Amino acid sequence: MDFTFNIKEQAIIDAIRAVADELKVDAYLVGGYVRDRILNRSTQDLDVVVVGDAISLSEMVAKKLNIKRPTIFKRYGTSMILYKGLDVEFVGARKESYSPDSRKPSVVPGTLEDDQKRRDFTINAMAIKVSGSDYGSFLDPFDGMKDIDERLIRTPGDPDITFSDDPLRMMRAVRFASQLDYDIEPITFGGIERNAERIKIISQERITTELNKIILSPIPSIGWRLLLTTGLCKLIFPEFYALKGVDYLDGKGHKDNYFHTIEVLDNVSRVSTDLWLRWAAVMHDIGKPRTKRFDKKAGWTFHGHDAVGANMTPKIFRKLKLPLDDKMKYVQKLVRLHLRPISLTKEDISDSAIRRLLFDAGEDIEDLMALCQADITTKNAAKMQRFHANYELVKQKMIEVEEQDKMRSWQPPVSGEEIMETFGIPPSRQVGDIKLAIREAILDGHVPNEPIAAKKYMLKLGQEMGLSPKA
């Protein structure tokens, strides 16, 4: 196979070749870089396997390129250099063995063949030699090219050993299948099913890293279907797994909220690559299992699942080791508000209802509307057309109210400090009550959204509370 490299890559490879030949060792490009070059995917990471002292070679390469010395990880026998935006990692060829209760291997030096055998999947076990007289030769001992042609994820050896040794590879199998739209080869799939429980020895941070990559896939539902069918979802995200299934009573059933949710996620993914908007899609119905009720007249209901889901969000983010900062609050907000635009399409749309939605959503209103439109998954063409038409009405009404009231960045025109100064009172519940009443009156349209009218209303409220303005 003929490989061509860009100018930056060629400069690195030329330096590696010169140093490797000087040291009389063999060096190979391996793994994800080779795979992505074959697939015409851009990559900024180069992995180099050296049959010999990888750290010494990397130090000499850095010197030859006149760049900073490598970052060295002596414990792992690896080093890394950064060259014009490319991350180049050097590692000595090695053999690995594992103990049953850990994914940290015992490592000893080995051959290139040993190194390729320890790799997770055949598509990651290909290599290009970048040293010696056979420079440029392509080594594919496990038919990775065949699996690329057949769009398969397959382990180089016995999948039970591969996944038992390092259970994170099960998540990586799902992730690669989701990113590349590949199938998991049946024997490999069976290995995941049999070893799924081993995922419990993996740290939550590493599991969540793979989960985020699945969510960021072009079609995330591919990964979520595999998480379900392999048995991994139940183990790593039981709250999401609880969405699965359909119950029937008196001949009435509800939709399977697992498959509905991953369809919503796919819909969002068509319009946004933002991880946290996609997480909002994952979480939007997470409260449904806890709110599911059956009513003989109404059938199955999930009243309040928006509020319950919003309350669940911080706990789930904490458990999954996701950030608890503004990103969590953003997802929580969208989960809490995701039914609001839907409710507006079912009634006459008042300015006050739109005003409140704009105020509550703030700068995230476009993302909220994208989520709500993605939530339309009916297969009834007439309903689909009607729902989308109603959303267009809501959007148009939002534009009109926003232009009129500037609600998106709105703050009540009377501050707490001004209330205290006007009535000569200290911080107190009265101050909060007056400020809240002014805000509610403006949102409801009873008081114009302007300082003079708001201050006049403030004085009226103060008088009703027995407060007098300072002289």
C-alpha positions in Angstrom: 0.0 0.0 0.0 1.3 3.4 -1.0 1.2 6.2 1.7 1.9 9.8 1.2 2.5 12.3 4.0 2.0 16.0 4.3 4.9 18.3 4.9 4.7 18.3 8.7 4.3 14.5 8.9 7.1 13.9 6.4 9.5 16.1 8.4 8.8 14.0 11.5 9.1 10.7 9.7 12.3 11.7 8.0 13.8 12.5 11.4 12.6 9.2 12.9 14.0 7.3 10.0 17.4 9.0 10.2 17.7 8.5 14.0 16.3 4.9 13.9 18.9 3.9 11.2 21.6 5.6 13.2 20.6 3.6 16.3 20.1 0.5 14.2 16.5 -0.1 15.5 13.2 -0.5 13.7 10.4 2.1 14.0 6.8 1.9 12.8 3.8 4.1 12.6 1.0 2.1 14.1 -2.6 2.1 15.3 -5.1 4.9 14.9 -2.9 7.0 12.7 -2.6 4.2 10.1 -6.3 3.4 10.4 -7.3 7.1 9.9 -5.0 7.6 6.9 -6.6 4.6 5.2 -10.1 6.0 6.0 -9.1 9.5 4.9 -9.9 10.9 8.3 -7.8 13.8 9.6 -5.7 13.2 12.6 -3.2 15.1 14.7 -1.8 12.1 16.6 1.1 9.9 15.4 1.9 6.7 17.3 5.4 5.3 16.8 6.4 1.9 18.0 10.2 1.3 18.4 11.7 -2.1 18.7 14.3 -0.8 21.1 14.7 2.3 23.3 11.8 4.5 22.4 12.7 7.3 24.8 16.3 7.7 23.6 15.0 7.7 20.0 12.4 10.4 20.8 15.1 12.6 22.5 17.3 12.4 19.4 14.3 13.1 17.1 13.4 16.2 19.1 17.0 17.4 18.9 17.2 16.8 15.2 13.9 18.8 14.7 15.3 21.5 17.0 12.2 21.4 19.2 11.6 21.0 23.0 12.7 17.9 24.7 10.1 15.1 24.9 7.7 14.7 27.8 8.8 11.4 29.2 6.7 8.9 31.1 9.4 6.5 32.5 6.9 4.3 34.3 5.3 3.4 31.0 8.4 3.6 28.8 6.8 6.2 26.6 7.5 9.8 25.6 5.8 12.5 23.6 6.8 15.4 21.4 4.8 18.2 20.0 5.7 19.3 16.5 3.7 22.1 14.7 0.4 20.9 16.2 1.1 17.2 15.8 1.3 15.0 18.9 3.8 12.2 18.4 4.0 9.4 20.9 6.9 7.0 21.1 6.6 3.6 22.8 8.8 0.5 22.9 7.3 -2.6 21.4 6.0 -4.7 24.3 4.1 -7.7 25.5 1.5 -7.4 28.1 -0.2 -9.7 30.7 -3.0 -8.9 33.0 -4.3 -9.9 36.5 -8.0 -10.7 36.8 -8.8 -7.7 39.1 -7.1 -4.9 37.2 -6.7 -3.4 33.7 -3.1 -2.3 34.4 -0.9 -4.8 32.6 2.5 -6.2 33.5 4.7 -5.1 30.6 7.9 -6.5 29.2 9.8 -5.6 26.0 8.7 -7.5 22.9 8.7 -7.6 19.1 6.5 -5.7 16.7 4.3 -8.9 16.4 3.9 -8.9 20.2 2.9 -5.3 20.1 0.3 -5.8 17.3 -1.1 -8.9 19.1 -1.9 -6.8 22.2 -3.9 -4.2 20.2 -7.6 -4.0 20.7 -9.0 -4.4 17.2 -7.6 -5.5 13.8 -8.2 -2.0 12.3 -5.8 -0.6 15.0 -3.2 -3.3 14.5 -1.8 -2.2 11.2 1.7 -0.7 10.8 3.9 1.2 8.4 7.6 0.8 8.7 9.5 4.1 8.8 13.1 2.8 9.0 15.5 0.5 7.3 15.8 -0.7 3.8 12.1 -1.8 3.7 10.9 1.7 4.7 7.3 2.2 3.8 6.3 -1.4 4.0 2.8 -2.1 5.2 2.2 -4.8 7.9 -1.3 -6.1 8.5 -1.0 -9.5 10.2 -4.7 -9.7 11.3 -6.4 -8.5 8.0 -7.4 -5.1 9.3 -7.8 -3.9 5.7 -10.3 -6.7 5.1 -12.3 -5.6 8.1 -12.2 -2.0 6.9 -13.5 -3.2 3.5 -16.2 -5.2 5.3 -16.9 -2.5 7.9 -16.3 -4.7 10.9 -14.9 -4.3 14.4 -13.0 -7.4 15.3 -10.4 -8.3 17.9 -7.0 -9.7 16.7 -7.2 -12.7 19.1 -9.7 -14.4 21.4 -12.2 -11.6 22.4 -12.8 -13.2 25.8 -9.1 -12.6 26.6 -9.1 -9.2 24.9 -12.1 -7.9 26.9 -11.3 -9.6 30.1 -7.8 -8.2 30.1 -8.9 -4.7 29.4 -12.7 -4.3 29.7 -12.5 -0.6 28.5 -12.0 -2.2 25.1 -15.7 -3.2 25.1 -16.7 0.5 25.3 -14.1 1.3 22.6 -15.6 -1.4 20.3 -19.0 0.3 20.6 -17.4 3.7 20.2 -15.6 2.8 17.0 -18.7 1.1 15.6 -20.7 4.3 16.3 -18.1 6.7 14.9 -17.4 4.6 11.8 -20.9 3.1 11.3 -19.4 -0.4 11.4 -20.8 -3.6 12.7 -19.2 -5.5 15.6 -18.2 -9.0 14.2 -20.4 -11.7 15.8 -17.7 -13.5 17.7 -16.4 -10.2 19.1 -19.9 -9.2 20.0 -20.4 -12.4 21.9 -17.2 -11.6 23.8 -18.6 -8.3 24.9 -21.9 -9.9 26.1 -20.0 -12.6 28.1 -17.6 -10.1 29.7 -19.9 -7.1 30.2 -19.8 -7.3 34.0 -16.0 -6.8 33.8 -16.7 -3.1 33.0 -17.1 -2.6 36.7 -13.4 -2.6 37.3 -12.9 0.4 34.9 -12.9 3.9 36.4 -15.9 6.1 35.8 -13.8 8.8 34.1 -12.6 6.4 31.4 -16.1 5.0 30.8 -17.5 8.5 30.5 -14.8 9.6 28.1 -15.9 6.8 25.7 -19.6 7.6 26.3 -19.0 11.2 25.3 -17.3 10.0 22.1 -20.3 7.9 21.3 -22.6 10.8 21.9 -20.5 12.9 19.6 -20.7 10.3 16.8 -22.3 11.3 13.5 -25.2 8.9 14.3 -25.1 8.3 18.1 -28.0 5.9 18.1 -25.7 3.3 16.6 -23.7 3.3 19.7 -26.7 3.4 22.1 -28.3 0.4 20.4 -25.1 -1.5 20.9 -24.8 -0.4 24.5 -28.3 -1.9 25.0 -27.8 -5.1 23.1 -24.4 -5.9 24.6 -25.7 -5.4 28.1 -23.3 -2.5 28.8 -26.0 0.2 29.2 -27.6 -1.5 32.2 -24.3 -1.5 33.9 -22.9 1.9 33.1 -26.1 4.0 33.0 -29.0 2.3 34.7 -31.1 5.4 34.8 -31.0 5.5 31.0 -31.6 1.8 30.7 -34.8 2.2 32.8 -36.3 4.0 29.8 -36.4 0.7 27.9 -39.6 -1.2 27.4 -43.3 -0.8 26.7 -46.1 -1.5 29.2 -49.7 -2.3 28.2 -52.8 -2.0 30.3 -56.4 -2.2 29.0 -54.9 -2.4 25.5 -53.1 0.9 25.9 -49.3 1.1 25.5 -46.7 3.9 25.5 -43.7 4.4 23.2 -40.4 2.8 24.1 -38.6 5.8 25.6 -35.1 4.4 25.1 -35.5 4.3 21.4 -37.5 7.6 21.4 -34.6 9.3 23.2 -31.9 8.0 20.9 -34.0 9.2 18.0 -34.2 12.6 19.5 -30.4 12.5 20.0 -29.9 11.7 16.3 -32.2 14.6 15.4 -30.2 17.0 17.5 -27.0 15.7 16.1 -28.1 16.6 12.6 -28.1 20.3 13.6 -25.5 20.6 16.3 -22.1 19.1 17.3 -22.3 20.6 20.8 -21.7 17.9 23.4 -23.9 19.5 26.0 -26.9 20.0 23.8 -26.6 16.4 22.9 -26.4 15.5 26.6 -29.6 17.5 27.0 -31.2 15.2 24.4 -29.9 12.2 26.3 -31.4 13.5 29.6 -34.6 15.1 28.4 -36.9 12.2 29.3 -34.8 10.7 32.1 -37.5 11.3 34.6 -40.2 9.3 32.8 -39.6 5.9 34.5 -40.2 7.6 37.9 -43.3 9.4 36.8 -45.0 6.7 34.8 -48.7 6.3 35.8 -51.7 4.6 34.2 -55.1 6.4 34.1 -58.1 4.5 32.7 -59.2 7.5 30.7 -55.9 9.1 29.7 -53.8 6.0 29.4 -50.1 6.2 30.3 -48.9 9.5 31.6 -45.6 11.0 32.7 -46.7 14.1 34.4 -43.9 16.1 35.9 -41.1 14.2 34.2 -39.5 17.4 33.2 -39.1 18.6 36.8 -38.1 15.1 38.1 -35.5 14.8 35.2 -34.1 18.3 36.1 -33.7 17.2 39.7 -32.0 13.9 38.6 -29.5 15.8 36.4 -26.9 16.9 39.1 -26.9 13.4 40.7 -26.3 11.7 37.3 -23.6 14.1 36.3 -21.9 13.6 39.7 -22.1 9.8 39.3 -20.8 9.9 35.7 -18.0 12.3 36.7 -19.3 14.9 34.3 -18.7 18.6 35.1 -20.9 20.1 37.7 -20.4 23.7 36.5 -22.3 25.7 34.0 -22.5 22.8 31.6 -24.5 20.8 34.1 -26.7 23.8 34.8 -27.3 24.3 31.1 -28.4 20.6 30.6 -30.5 20.8 33.7 -32.2 24.0 32.4 -33.0 22.4 29.0 -34.4 19.3 30.7 -36.6 21.4 33.0 -37.9 23.6 30.1 -38.2 21.1 27.3 -42.0 20.8 27.5 -42.6 24.5 27.6 -42.6 25.2 23.9 -44.6 22.0 23.3 -47.3 23.3 25.7 -47.4 26.6 23.9 -48.3 24.9 20.6 -51.4 23.4 22.3 -53.0 26.7 23.2 -53.5 30.3 22.1 -50.0 31.8 22.5 -50.1 34.9 24.8 -47.4 37.4 24.9 -46.9 36.8 28.6 -46.3 33.0 28.0 -43.7 33.8 25.4 -42.2 36.5 27.6 -41.8 34.0 30.4 -40.2 31.4 28.1 -37.7 33.9 26.8 -36.9 35.1 30.3 -36.4 31.5 31.7 -34.4 30.2 28.7 -32.3 33.4 28.3 -29.4 32.9 25.9 -30.2 29.2 25.5 -33.5 29.7 23.8 -32.3 28.6 20.3 -30.8 25.4 21.8 -34.1 24.8 23.7 -36.1 25.2 20.5 -33.7 22.8 18.6 -34.2 20.2 21.4 -38.0 20.6 21.3 -38.1 20.2 17.5 -35.9 17.2 17.7 -38.4 15.8 20.2 -41.0 15.4 17.5 -40.6 11.8 16.5 -44.2 10.8 15.5 -44.4 8.6 12.5 -47.8 10.1 11.6 -47.1 12.5 8.7 -50.1 14.7 9.4 -49.1 15.1 13.1 -45.5 15.8 12.1 -46.6 18.6 9.7 -49.0 20.1 12.3 -46.4 20.0 15.1 -43.7 21.7 13.0 -46.2 24.3 11.8 -47.1 25.1 15.4 -43.4 25.5 16.3 -43.0 27.9 13.5 -45.8 30.0 15.0 -44.1 29.9 18.4 -40.8 31.0 16.8 -42.4 33.9 15.0 -44.2 35.0 18.2 -40.8 34.8 20.0 -39.2 37.1 17.4 -42.0 39.6 17.9 -41.9 39.6 21.7 -38.1 39.7 21.7 -38.0 42.7 19.4 -40.7 44.4 21.6 -39.4 43.6 25.1 -35.7 42.5 24.6 -36.5 39.7 27.1 -33.5 37.5 26.3 -31.0 39.6 28.2 -33.6 41.3 30.4 -33.2 42.2 34.0 -36.0 43.8 36.1 -35.6 47.6 35.8 -35.7 48.0 39.6 -32.8 46.5 41.6 -32.8 45.3 45.2 -30.4 48.1 46.1 -32.8 50.7 44.7 -35.7 49.2 46.7 -33.6 49.4 50.0 -32.5 53.0 49.2 -36.1 54.1 48.3 -37.7 52.8 51.5 -34.6 53.0 53.8 -34.7 49.4 54.7 -32.0 46.7 55.1 -31.7 43.5 53.1 -34.8 41.6 54.0 -37.6 39.3 52.7 -39.6 42.4 51.9 -37.0 43.5 49.4 -37.1 40.1 47.7 -40.9 40.1 47.7 -41.1 43.5 46.0 -38.5 42.7 43.4 -40.2 39.4 42.6 -43.7 41.0 42.3 -42.3 43.7 39.9 -40.7 40.9 37.8 -43.9 38.9 37.7 -46.1 41.9 36.8 -43.8 42.8 33.9 -43.7 39.2 32.7 -47.5 38.9 32.9 -47.9 42.2 31.0 -49.6 44.1 33.8 -46.8 46.6 34.1 -44.9 48.0 31.1 -41.2 46.9 30.8 -39.8 50.4 31.5 -38.1 52.0 34.6 -40.7 54.7 35.3 -43.7 52.3 35.3 -41.7 49.7 37.3 -40.7 52.3 40.0 -44.3 53.5 40.2 -45.4 49.9 40.8 -42.6 49.5 43.4 -44.0 52.5 45.4 -47.5 51.0 45.3 -46.2 47.6 46.6 -44.3 49.4 49.3 -47.3 51.3 50.4 -49.3 48.0 50.6 -46.6 46.6 52.9 -46.7 49.7 55.1 -43.4 51.1 53.8 -42.9 54.8 53.2 -40.3 56.3 50.8 -37.5 58.2 52.4 -37.9 61.9 52.4 
